[in-house]
Amino acid sequence: MPKSTMKDGVELRPKSIRIHFRWQGKTRRETLRIPPTKKNERFAHQKRAAILYEIERGSFDYAEHFPNSPHVAPTVDDDKPADTSIDHFITVWLDSRVAKKSTMKGYENSISRYLKPEFGGRNIATILKSELDLWRARMAKEYRPKTVNNALIPLRGAFAVAHGDSVIDTDPAAKLSNVRNTKRDDDIDPFELDEIAALMEAAPDESANMIEFWFASGLRTGELIALQWEDIDFAKNQIWIRRNNVLDEITTPKTSDSRIIDMHKRARTALLRQKAKTGNSAGIIFRNPNTLRPWKWSENVRANFVRYCEKAGVRYRYPYQLRHTYASTMLSLGEPAIYVMHQMGHKSLIMMERWYGRWMEKANAQAGSAFDKYTTATG
């Protein structure tokens, strides 16, 4: 076996197998001194599953599984009071999760930015339902629904663990509802063609290519920065969307299914220019102009876009509006909504109508005119 391979927390090494799991807020890696055979691989997956189950139940004994590990904790005094801080229960909940790397990073970010500054260090039994309601209401005024709802996940999890361990008699977070996303198409603020031209003029060559391609393809940010040259078929004028970059982890696209979309002329033009920059490799198409390395995550894209708007004298909108610009332009020009839906990677026309209703109405304003024109001419 030439190199290590990882799948679901089990790493196959040339002469051994290593198990990855989270314990007390940290990633642990423990080596099993067994050869990486199929039988031993199955054993390692079963052992890891047993460890995660014990962590979730609160019965995990590190020394029992790995007696020679440097991570084995010293003997604990049974008379020492149990840790009832919310921090402890957040850690227990986090350790029991089995999720993608990007999802775990998202949980950790929510915990460090929104939960610990508000509730960190407190005895979980002293936190009232009214406090949670006030915190949720304040968060909803300051942040997007998705941000608040993501923070609610570990918060609910911590209280659920404490309730399951009988540390609290009732769970005040159990009925803490998600913040509803009330966004409508009014939140969409497309760029004009002259604004896109000004942004391309203000941006470095590679970023200008990316801006034009983004406007002419309508990809999600993660799909855009994960796109590779092997996904491009110039002969058929098609693009295969099958990857997504989430917090520097390449995953499958947001709606789980890959899709093949048409390559419009301006998208093709931008790609041909970019091919001179990065086309000698089969890797990532668009790079961070500051590092000449692949973009790590969407926030880096946004930070650069702010500067381009300032330099171009264009009113700032977040760069995802380039995706919205593509959709609204297509619909306004009368392209079928079902076609735009597929190009965008949406799953239903209901979603399209929710976001782009007013542009669909503009296109529909001329509905029936072709029939009138045809029947008048031939009547």
Backbone torsions as a table, in degrees:
resi	resn	phi	psi	omega
1	MET	NA	112.7	-171.6
2	PRO	-68.4	-31.4	-176.3
3	LYS	-153.7	171.3	-178.6
4	SER	-75.5	145.2	173.6
5	THR	-130.3	147.3	-175.9
6	MET	-123.8	136.7	173.5
7	LYS	-150.6	121.7	176.3
8	ASP	51.6	44.1	174.8
9	GLY	81.5	4.5	177.7
10	VAL	-116.5	120.6	-176.4
11	GLU	-105.8	119.2	176.6
12	LEU	-88.7	116.9	-179.2
13	ARG	-106.3	169.9	-175.9
14	PRO	-55.5	-36.7	-176.0
15	LYS	-130.1	6.5	-177.5
16	SER	-156.1	-179.9	177.2
17	ILE	-128.2	137.4	179.7
18	ARG	-121.1	136.2	-180.0
19	ILE	-102.4	133.5	177.6
20	HIS	-110.6	133.6	175.0
21	PHE	-159.5	164.3	179.7
22	ARG	-100.7	136.3	179.9
23	TRP	-147.6	124.0	179.6
24	GLN	55.4	42.6	174.2
25	GLY	81.1	5.0	-178.2
26	LYS	-131.2	151.0	175.1
27	THR	-78.6	127.1	178.2
28	ARG	-108.6	144.1	177.4
29	ARG	-128.9	116.0	-178.5
30	GLU	-121.2	130.8	-176.2
31	THR	-92.6	131.8	172.7
32	LEU	-98.8	122.0	-176.2
33	ARG	-80.2	63.3	178.9
34	ILE	-135.8	148.0	-178.9
35	PRO	-68.0	151.2	-175.1
36	PRO	-79.7	59.7	176.0
37	THR	-84.0	167.2	178.7
38	LYS	-60.2	-42.5	180.0
39	LYS	-62.9	-44.6	-179.8
40	ASN	-69.5	-31.2	176.7
41	GLU	-63.8	-43.3	177.4
42	ARG	-61.8	-40.6	178.3
43	PHE	-61.3	-42.2	-178.5
44	ALA	-64.8	-41.4	177.6
45	HIS	-63.2	-40.4	179.1
46	GLN	-66.1	-39.9	179.7
47	LYS	-65.6	-42.0	178.7
48	ARG	-64.0	-41.5	178.6
49	ALA	-61.8	-38.8	178.6
50	ALA	-65.8	-38.9	179.5
51	ILE	-64.3	-46.5	-180.0
52	LEU	-62.5	-37.9	178.7
53	TYR	-64.5	-43.5	-179.8
54	GLU	-66.8	-37.6	177.4
55	ILE	-61.5	-43.7	-179.0
56	GLU	-64.9	-36.0	179.7
57	ARG	-81.4	-12.4	-178.4
58	GLY	82.1	19.0	-177.2
59	SER	-112.9	10.8	-176.2
60	PHE	-68.6	129.5	177.2
61	ASP	-117.2	104.3	-175.7
62	TYR	-58.1	-44.7	-176.1
63	ALA	-64.6	-31.0	179.9
64	GLU	-67.9	-39.3	-179.7
65	HIS	-81.9	-39.5	-175.3
66	PHE	-135.3	73.8	-173.6
67	PRO	-62.3	-25.0	-177.0
68	ASN	-99.8	8.0	-177.1
69	SER	-74.7	141.1	175.0
70	PRO	-68.0	-11.5	179.8
71	HIS	-87.4	-5.0	179.4
72	VAL	-63.3	124.5	-177.1
73	ALA	-73.2	148.3	175.0
74	PRO	-63.5	161.9	-179.7
75	THR	-56.6	131.3	-177.6
76	VAL	-95.4	137.7	177.7
77	ASP	-70.6	119.8	-178.1
78	ASP	-62.9	-20.6	-178.5
79	ASP	-84.2	-6.8	-178.6
80	LYS	-69.9	132.2	-178.8
81	PRO	-59.9	143.9	178.5
82	ALA	-67.3	147.1	178.6
83	ASP	-78.2	115.1	179.8
84	THR	-112.4	17.7	178.6
85	SER	-73.6	153.1	177.3
86	ILE	-64.2	-29.4	177.9
87	ASP	-58.7	-42.3	-179.7
88	HIS	-61.6	-44.9	-176.3
89	PHE	-74.6	-28.8	172.2
90	ILE	-64.2	-43.1	-179.6
91	THR	-64.4	-43.5	178.8
92	VAL	-61.1	-45.1	179.2
93	TRP	-61.8	-44.9	-178.2
94	LEU	-63.2	-40.4	-179.5
95	ASP	-64.1	-24.9	-176.6
96	SER	-87.9	-6.6	-177.0
97	ARG	-76.6	144.1	170.5
98	VAL	-122.6	103.6	-174.6
99	ALA	-151.1	171.7	177.2
100	LYS	-62.9	156.0	178.5
101	LYS	-55.4	-41.7	-178.4
102	SER	-66.3	-36.7	178.7
103	THR	-65.9	-43.1	179.7
104	MET	-64.0	-39.2	176.9
105	LYS	-62.2	-38.7	178.6
106	GLY	-63.8	-42.8	176.6
107	TYR	-60.1	-47.8	-177.4
108	GLU	-62.1	-38.2	178.8
109	ASN	-65.4	-43.6	178.9
110	SER	-62.8	-40.7	-178.8
111	ILE	-64.5	-47.3	-175.7
112	SER	-72.8	-32.7	-175.2
113	ARG	-89.1	-34.0	-170.0
114	TYR	-120.7	-31.5	-176.0
115	LEU	-89.6	-51.4	-176.6
116	LYS	-65.2	-39.5	177.0
117	PRO	-61.5	-28.0	-177.2
118	GLU	-91.0	-43.8	-171.5
119	PHE	-120.1	-6.6	-173.4
120	GLY	-54.7	136.9	176.8
121	GLY	86.0	-8.8	-176.9
122	ARG	-86.6	147.5	171.5
123	ASN	-64.1	125.0	-173.4
124	ILE	-62.4	-26.6	-178.7
125	ALA	-71.7	-14.1	-178.1
126	THR	-95.2	-3.2	-177.7
127	ILE	-87.6	121.7	-173.9
128	LEU	-91.0	155.7	176.1
129	LYS	-59.2	-38.5	-179.8
130	SER	-63.6	-34.5	177.1
131	GLU	-65.7	-41.8	179.6
132	LEU	-64.9	-40.1	178.6
133	ASP	-63.2	-42.7	179.8
134	LEU	-66.2	-41.6	178.6
135	TRP	-62.4	-45.1	179.5
136	ARG	-61.4	-43.1	-179.9
137	ALA	-64.0	-41.4	179.6
138	ARG	-65.9	-43.0	178.2
139	MET	-61.4	-40.2	-177.6
140	ALA	-64.2	-27.6	178.9
141	LYS	-78.5	-26.9	-172.7
142	GLU	-100.8	-24.8	-171.9
143	TYR	-130.1	163.8	177.5
144	ARG	-66.3	151.8	178.4
145	PRO	-52.7	-40.9	-178.9
146	LYS	-61.3	-40.6	179.6
147	THR	-63.3	-45.3	-179.7
148	VAL	-65.3	-46.2	-177.5
149	ASN	-64.6	-34.6	176.2
150	ASN	-66.0	-35.2	177.7
151	ALA	-72.2	-28.3	179.3
152	LEU	-68.5	-26.4	-176.7
153	ILE	-61.8	-56.1	177.9
154	PRO	-67.6	-28.8	178.2
155	LEU	-64.3	-49.6	177.1
156	ARG	-61.0	-39.7	-178.9
157	GLY	-61.1	-42.9	-179.6
158	ALA	-61.9	-45.0	-179.6
159	PHE	-68.3	-34.0	178.0
160	ALA	-64.7	-40.2	177.5
161	VAL	-64.1	-45.5	-179.7
162	ALA	-62.7	-39.5	178.3
163	HIS	-67.5	-41.2	178.1
164	GLY	-63.8	-30.2	178.3
165	ASP	-88.5	5.4	179.5
166	SER	62.6	25.6	174.8
167	VAL	-77.1	-32.5	174.2
168	ILE	-123.5	146.1	-176.9
169	ASP	-78.2	-34.9	177.8
170	THR	-129.3	156.6	-177.6
171	ASP	-104.5	102.1	-177.1
172	PRO	-70.7	-14.4	-177.8
173	ALA	-95.4	-8.9	-173.4
174	ALA	-60.1	-37.0	-177.8
175	LYS	-103.2	20.0	177.4
176	LEU	-78.9	104.4	-171.5
177	SER	-79.8	158.0	175.0
178	ASN	-67.0	154.4	173.8
179	VAL	-79.9	129.0	-178.6
180	ARG	-74.0	140.7	176.8
181	ASN	-86.3	105.6	-176.7
182	THR	-96.5	13.1	-178.8
183	LYS	-61.3	139.6	175.5
184	ARG	-126.2	-176.5	-177.6
185	ASP	-66.7	-10.6	175.7
186	ASP	-64.5	-22.4	-179.6
187	ASP	-78.0	-10.9	-179.7
188	ILE	-86.5	129.4	-173.9
189	ASP	-134.3	78.1	-172.8
190	PRO	-64.0	158.9	173.6
191	PHE	-86.9	149.3	172.3
192	GLU	-84.9	161.2	-178.2
193	LEU	-61.1	-37.9	180.0
194	ASP	-69.2	-29.9	176.6
195	GLU	-68.8	-40.1	178.0
196	ILE	-64.3	-40.1	176.9
197	ALA	-62.2	-41.3	179.7
198	ALA	-66.6	-39.1	178.3
199	LEU	-65.0	-40.9	178.6
200	MET	-64.7	-34.9	178.4
201	GLU	-69.1	-34.6	-176.1
202	ALA	-81.6	-23.7	-174.0
203	ALA	-89.2	154.8	172.4
204	PRO	-60.3	162.1	-173.1
205	ASP	-50.5	-51.3	-175.5
206	GLU	-65.8	-37.3	178.0
207	SER	-70.5	-34.7	176.1
208	ALA	-62.5	-41.8	177.0
209	ASN	-61.7	-41.2	-178.8
210	MET	-66.7	-41.2	179.7
211	ILE	-62.0	-46.2	-179.4
212	GLU	-65.2	-42.8	179.0
213	PHE	-63.4	-41.7	-178.6
214	TRP	-61.5	-46.6	179.2
215	PHE	-62.6	-33.4	-174.5
216	ALA	-94.7	4.4	179.7
217	SER	-128.2	-28.7	177.7
218	GLY	72.8	25.0	-179.3
219	LEU	-71.6	158.5	168.4
220	ARG	-71.3	157.7	-177.3
221	THR	-57.7	-48.0	-179.0
222	GLY	-62.3	-36.6	178.0
223	GLU	-67.7	-38.9	-178.5
224	LEU	-62.2	-50.1	-174.2
225	ILE	-80.4	-7.3	175.6
226	ALA	-98.7	-5.8	-175.0
227	LEU	-64.8	136.5	-179.5
228	GLN	-122.5	161.0	-175.6
229	TRP	-63.3	-29.1	179.3
230	GLU	-70.4	-10.4	176.9
231	ASP	-87.0	-3.4	-174.8
232	ILE	-104.4	128.3	175.8
233	ASP	-118.5	94.7	-178.5
234	PHE	-67.9	-30.9	-178.4
235	ALA	-64.1	-39.9	-178.7
236	LYS	-98.4	-2.3	-175.8
237	ASN	55.3	50.8	-178.7
238	GLN	-132.7	154.3	178.1
239	ILE	-128.7	131.0	-179.9
240	TRP	-98.3	113.8	179.0
241	ILE	-95.9	107.5	-175.6
242	ARG	-140.9	8.8	-180.0
243	ARG	-137.7	158.8	176.1
244	ASN	-145.7	136.5	177.5
245	ASN	-101.4	113.6	178.6
246	VAL	-121.8	111.1	-179.7
247	LEU	51.7	45.4	175.7
248	ASP	70.5	18.3	172.9
249	GLU	-117.3	127.9	178.7
250	ILE	-82.8	120.3	-178.9
251	THR	-127.0	-179.9	173.4
252	THR	-73.4	160.2	-177.1
253	PRO	-57.9	161.6	-174.2
254	LYS	-54.1	-43.2	-177.7
255	THR	-90.4	18.1	171.9
256	SER	72.9	-30.7	-178.8
257	ASP	-97.3	137.5	173.4
258	SER	-75.0	164.9	179.0
259	ARG	-148.8	154.4	175.1
260	ILE	-111.3	125.4	-176.9
261	ILE	-118.2	160.0	176.5
262	ASP	-73.7	146.3	177.0
263	MET	-99.8	110.5	178.8
264	HIS	-73.8	163.9	-173.4
265	LYS	-58.7	-43.7	-177.8
266	ARG	-69.9	-31.9	175.3
267	ALA	-65.4	-42.1	179.0
268	ARG	-64.2	-43.2	179.2
269	THR	-59.3	-45.0	-179.7
270	ALA	-64.1	-40.3	179.7
271	LEU	-66.2	-39.9	179.9
272	LEU	-63.9	-38.5	175.4
273	ARG	-65.8	-42.2	-178.0
274	GLN	-68.8	-27.0	-179.1
275	LYS	-60.1	-30.2	176.8
276	ALA	-68.7	-20.5	-178.2
277	LYS	-91.6	-46.8	-172.7
278	THR	-128.3	6.1	-173.5
279	GLY	-75.4	-4.0	179.7
280	ASN	-78.3	-9.4	178.5
281	SER	-120.9	166.4	179.1
282	ALA	-92.0	12.2	-172.2
283	GLY	-90.7	-150.0	-175.4
284	ILE	-60.6	141.2	-178.6
285	ILE	-80.7	-51.6	-173.7
286	PHE	-103.8	134.4	-176.5
287	ARG	-118.6	159.1	171.4
288	ASN	-70.0	119.9	-177.0
289	PRO	-65.7	-18.3	-179.7
290	ASN	-79.9	-28.4	-176.0
291	THR	-118.3	-15.5	-172.9
292	LEU	56.2	30.5	174.9
293	ARG	-123.5	163.5	-179.9
294	PRO	-55.9	146.5	175.2
295	TRP	-60.4	139.6	179.2
296	LYS	-84.7	-42.0	178.3
297	TRP	-164.3	172.0	-168.7
298	SER	-65.2	-26.9	-179.2
299	GLU	-63.6	-33.3	176.5
300	ASN	-64.6	-38.8	178.0
301	VAL	-62.3	-45.6	-178.9
302	ARG	-60.7	-43.7	-177.8
303	ALA	-60.4	-40.4	177.3
304	ASN	-69.1	-38.3	-177.4
305	PHE	-64.5	-33.6	176.6
306	VAL	-57.6	-45.3	-179.0
307	ARG	-65.5	-39.7	-179.6
308	TYR	-64.3	-39.9	178.5
309	CYS	-63.0	-44.1	179.5
310	GLU	-61.2	-46.0	-177.9
311	LYS	-66.6	-35.4	-177.0
312	ALA	-83.8	-10.8	-175.5
313	GLY	70.3	28.2	179.8
314	VAL	-100.1	133.3	177.6
315	ARG	-57.0	129.6	-174.0
316	TYR	-70.7	131.8	163.3
317	ARG	-132.6	150.1	-178.0
318	TYR	-63.4	147.7	-170.0
319	PRO	-60.7	-20.9	177.3
320	TYR	-60.6	-18.0	177.2
321	GLN	-64.5	-18.3	174.5
322	LEU	-64.8	-36.9	174.5
323	ARG	-64.4	-45.0	178.4
324	HIS	-64.3	-34.7	178.5
325	THR	-62.0	-42.8	177.8
326	TYR	-58.5	-50.3	-176.2
327	ALA	-64.7	-47.4	-177.3
328	SER	-65.4	-36.4	178.6
329	THR	-66.2	-46.7	-179.6
330	MET	-59.4	-46.1	-177.6
331	LEU	-67.9	-40.2	179.4
332	SER	-62.5	-32.0	179.9
333	LEU	-82.5	0.2	174.7
334	GLY	92.4	10.8	176.1
335	GLU	-64.6	141.1	-178.7
336	PRO	-58.0	135.0	-178.5
337	ALA	-59.6	-35.2	-179.0
338	ILE	-65.7	-33.8	177.4
339	TYR	-69.7	-46.5	178.8
340	VAL	-62.7	-39.0	178.5
341	MET	-56.9	-45.8	179.6
342	HIS	-66.3	-44.1	179.5
343	GLN	-58.3	-38.4	-176.3
344	MET	-80.5	-20.8	-177.7
345	GLY	86.4	17.3	175.3
346	HIS	-77.7	158.7	-175.8
347	LYS	-98.0	-17.7	-176.4
348	SER	-151.1	157.1	175.8
349	LEU	-71.1	-23.1	176.8
350	ILE	-62.2	-43.1	177.2
351	MET	-63.2	-41.8	178.5
352	MET	-61.3	-44.4	-178.3
353	GLU	-66.6	-35.9	-179.9
354	ARG	-62.2	-41.6	-176.5
355	TRP	-87.2	-37.9	-168.8
356	TYR	-121.8	28.5	-175.6
357	GLY	-54.8	-44.2	-173.6
358	ARG	-70.8	-28.3	177.1
359	TRP	-76.9	-31.9	174.8
360	MET	-66.2	-36.3	178.4
361	GLU	-65.8	-38.8	178.6
362	LYS	-61.6	-42.2	179.4
363	ALA	-66.6	-38.7	-177.8
364	ASN	-72.4	-15.0	-178.9
365	ALA	-60.9	-26.9	179.6
366	GLN	-98.5	5.7	-178.3
367	ALA	-59.4	135.3	179.9
368	GLY	93.3	-15.4	-177.6
369	SER	-66.6	-33.9	179.5
370	ALA	-64.5	-40.1	178.7
371	PHE	-64.0	-45.4	179.5
372	ASP	-60.7	-42.7	-179.2
373	LYS	-63.4	-40.3	-177.7
374	TYR	-69.2	-47.7	-176.2
375	THR	-71.3	-29.7	177.4
376	THR	-68.8	-40.4	-177.8
377	ALA	-69.5	-29.2	-174.1
378	THR	-107.8	-1.2	-175.6
379	GLY	-79.8	NA	NA
